[in-house]
């Protein structure tokens, strides 16, 4: 789909991917400070600058694009063609403020969830940027986070969050803790630096790991199924995995 360079259709490096029916692909091209849009066959369609460093993308039911801007500590909203709609957030730790926002997910009601990396929490907003709620604090107990990054939502509306404690925590839409998958390590079902989370149409759960250079798969009950990828540059090998997002309970990446 692209090479590491500055021309349209090139990527340097892409930090997040987000597919949205009818199959268009939005790429958070962090190295070039822009969003690029492709069709399902990889044909370049358009791009637009974000004025900052994009880290995550979310798509709502109207194909609006939400971008987490790590550098400017805000969330920007665009239509599907890159026309700016609105933005919200400043640097800080109060409600609606951010310390390096990272992942974005959108539920079926167009509520927007953001992993607030430096504040060790998840914040929830309406589609217009009104603050709704937040949960989490620094720590390793259930419901706490250490630099949360990956976030996604399953078909039942449950929120899945990966952080530097190398686990995936599960919450309902109000932030109530439901459970945990994974633990730190290199064995099957263990994690190091989970960067992306996704589901397929059967409810199977996939995690991309930066630290282990692999993708692991679980079923919807949390039972480990398989893995693929090792560190390297040969076919089937992986280096520097980031992630892809699934939005509002739809299978967008499978």
VOGU-3710 file (C-alpha; in Angstrom, 3 decimals, decimal comma):
1> xxxxxxxxxx> 0,000/0,000/0,000  2,905/2,363/0,555  6,580/2,985/1,149  8,299/5,055/3,807  8,383/8,511/2,196  6,446/11,754/1,807  4,491/11,273/-1,428  0,724/10,569/-1,427  0,189/6,877/-0,791  3,504/6,518/1,040
11> xxxxxxxxxx> 3,663/5,945/4,768  6,291/6,871/7,372  5,523/5,002/9,615  1,813/4,282/9,962  0,925/4,061/13,639  -2,739/3,036/13,392  -5,118/1,498/10,894  -8,887/1,717/10,840  -11,191/0,122/8,269  -14,711/1,356/7,740
21> xxxxxxxxxx> -17,455/-0,009/5,450  -17,760/0,100/2,467  -14,128/-0,899/2,878  -12,147/2,331/2,896  -8,992/2,272/4,996  -7,808/5,242/7,063  -4,140/5,284/8,068  -2,677/7,378/10,854  0,641/8,267/9,188  2,390/9,516/12,325
31> xxxxxxxxxx> 5,782/10,166/10,751  4,237/12,487/8,170  1,654/14,051/10,534  -1,303/13,191/8,319  -4,225/10,839/7,732  -4,268/8,920/4,462  -7,350/7,279/2,989  -7,316/4,263/0,642  -9,999/2,054/-0,850  -10,205/-1,647/0,015
41> xxxxxxxxxx> -7,767/-2,501/-2,804  -5,112/-0,086/-1,535  -5,760/2,659/-4,089  -4,880/6,064/-2,671  -7,929/8,350/-2,333  -6,962/11,418/-0,313  -5,012/12,679/2,683  -5,025/15,560/5,110  -2,683/16,970/7,711  -3,528/16,945/11,392
51> xxxxxxxxxx> -1,231/19,715/12,619  0,216/17,339/15,169  1,250/13,731/15,768  -1,647/11,311/15,211  -1,677/8,203/17,369  -5,137/6,673/16,997  -8,210/6,806/14,766  -11,884/6,146/15,459  -14,764/6,120/12,957  -18,410/6,735/13,844
61> xxxxxxxxxx> -21,602/5,566/12,108  -21,582/8,668/9,897  -18,012/7,991/8,732  -16,646/10,900/10,749  -12,993/10,426/11,653  -11,688/11,079/15,187  -7,925/11,518/15,553  -5,958/11,432/18,804  -3,240/14,098/18,538  -0,419/13,031/20,847
71> xxxxxxxxxx> 1,570/16,251/20,437  -1,217/18,806/20,873  -3,089/16,824/23,539  -6,454/17,013/21,840  -8,927/15,023/19,786  -9,774/16,244/16,294  -12,907/15,355/14,321  -13,094/15,352/10,496  -15,640/14,196/7,970  -14,711/11,253/5,729
81> xxxxxxxxxx> -13,054/13,572/3,189  -10,828/15,256/5,731  -12,854/18,434/6,267  -12,266/19,656/9,828  -15,382/19,553/12,029  -14,272/20,289/15,601  -11,667/19,505/18,252  -11,506/19,324/22,017  -8,946/18,915/24,773  -5,875/20,672/26,149
91> xxxxxxxxxx> -2,906/19,447/28,159  -3,769/18,654/31,763  -5,361/16,148/34,092  -8,854/17,582/34,576  -11,905/16,091/32,899  -11,641/16,611/29,148  -7,913/17,295/29,276  -5,175/14,910/28,079  -1,607/13,890/28,658  -0,712/12,337/25,298
101> xxxxxxxxxx> -3,966/10,727/24,066  -3,328/7,463/22,263  -6,127/5,077/21,243  -9,653/5,933/20,050  -12,795/3,791/19,781  -16,409/4,705/18,956  -19,474/2,783/20,112  -22,817/2,211/18,371  -24,215/5,401/19,916  -21,270/7,423/18,573
111> xxxxxxxxxx> -19,745/7,906/22,012  -15,991/8,361/21,752  -13,519/6,613/24,093  -9,908/7,786/24,353  -6,972/6,195/26,176  -5,341/9,072/28,059  -1,793/7,676/28,154  -0,117/10,058/30,603  -3,101/10,330/32,943  -3,514/6,529/33,148
121> xxxxxxxxxx> -7,216/6,572/32,368  -9,933/6,220/29,729  -12,151/9,205/28,955  -15,583/9,027/27,318  -17,138/11,842/25,260  -20,164/12,490/23,106  -19,583/12,857/19,372  -19,494/16,634/19,821  -16,845/16,524/22,538  -18,964/16,804/25,682
131> xxxxxxxxxx> -17,251/15,007/28,575  -19,312/12,064/29,840  -17,165/10,077/32,247  -13,662/8,763/32,944  -12,156/5,842/34,790  -8,752/4,583/35,834  -5,730/5,785/37,793  -2,045/4,882/37,918  -1,439/1,388/39,263  -1,668/-2,338/38,656
141> xxxxxxxxxx> -4,889/-3,204/40,502  -8,056/-4,116/38,623  -9,374/-1,014/36,892  -6,062/0,827/37,115  -3,688/1,513/34,214  -0,056/2,066/33,389  0,018/4,161/30,190  -3,054/2,704/28,417  -2,782/2,557/24,623  -4,883/0,022/22,709
151> xxxxxxxxxx> -8,670/0,218/22,954  -11,581/-1,413/21,133  -15,258/-2,276/21,603  -16,911/-5,641/20,988  -20,347/-6,345/19,523  -21,897/-6,251/23,004  -20,443/-2,838/23,815  -17,722/-4,027/26,173  -14,549/-1,901/26,234  -11,131/-3,615/25,958
161> xxxxxxxxxx> -8,024/-1,694/27,019  -4,365/-2,707/26,766  -1,635/-0,988/28,771  2,022/-1,316/29,801  1,178/-3,877/32,498  0,824/-6,326/29,591  -2,779/-7,273/30,112  -6,121/-6,549/28,476  -8,774/-5,237/30,857  -12,486/-5,368/30,068
171> xxxxxxxxxx> -15,081/-2,776/31,141  -18,688/-1,935/30,458  -19,582/1,393/28,834  -19,683/3,162/32,215  -16,200/1,993/33,223  -17,214/-0,858/35,532  -14,431/-3,464/35,616  -15,463/-6,852/34,182  -12,294/-8,917/33,850  -8,738/-9,321/32,552
181> xxxxxxxxxx> -7,011/-11,378/29,864  -3,286/-11,956/29,523  -0,218/-11,476/31,685  3,335/-10,248/31,153  5,645/-12,639/29,330  6,608/-14,322/26,072  4,606/-17,528/26,409  1,308/-18,390/24,758  -1,392/-16,042/26,009  1,149/-13,676/27,547
191> xxxxxxxxxx> 1,856/-10,147/26,314  4,577/-7,537/25,983  3,581/-4,070/24,748  0,115/-4,748/23,323  -0,496/-1,999/20,765  -3,626/-3,023/18,862  -6,816/-4,976/19,601  -9,458/-6,255/17,195  -12,281/-8,758/16,798  -13,516/-10,791/13,850
201> xxxxxxxxxx> -17,137/-11,536/12,940  -17,064/-14,719/15,056  -16,018/-12,841/18,194  -12,416/-14,024/18,159  -10,012/-11,550/19,714  -6,640/-10,484/18,244  -3,799/-8,556/19,882  -0,728/-7,165/18,128  2,369/-7,054/20,320  5,214/-4,626/19,751
211> xxxxxxxxxx> 7,471/-6,341/22,298  6,938/-9,917/21,083  6,631/-9,095/17,357  3,565/-11,276/16,929  -0,214/-11,428/16,803  -2,114/-13,641/19,250  -5,680/-14,898/18,960  -8,220/-15,785/21,652  -11,846/-16,872/21,429  -14,643/-14,727/22,854
221> xxxxxxxxxx> -14,399/-16,554/26,198  -10,759/-15,554/26,581  -9,252/-18,946/25,748  -5,949/-18,787/23,865  -6,139/-20,212/20,327  -2,997/-19,503/18,304  -0,308/-16,997/17,352  1,815/-16,012/14,368  4,849/-13,886/13,657  8,431/-13,742/14,939
231> xxxxxxxxxx> 10,946/-10,909/14,936  12,562/-10,398/11,536  12,173/-9,113/7,996  11,453/-12,339/6,092  7,967/-13,214/4,872  5,716/-13,765/7,886  8,160/-12,039/10,234  7,266/-8,827/12,057  9,017/-5,766/13,507  7,454/-2,833/15,333
241> xxxxxxxxxx> 3,806/-3,915/15,333  1,347/-1,172/16,163  -2,346/-1,885/15,700  -5,723/-1,678/14,019  -9,010/-0,553/15,466  -12,501/-1,954/15,340  -15,297/0,558/15,803  -18,786/0,444/17,369  -19,249/-3,319/17,411  -18,644/-3,913/13,696
251> xxxx> -16,018/-6,219/12,249  -14,023/-3,684/10,256  -10,673/-5,353/9,889  -11,593/-8,967/9,307
//
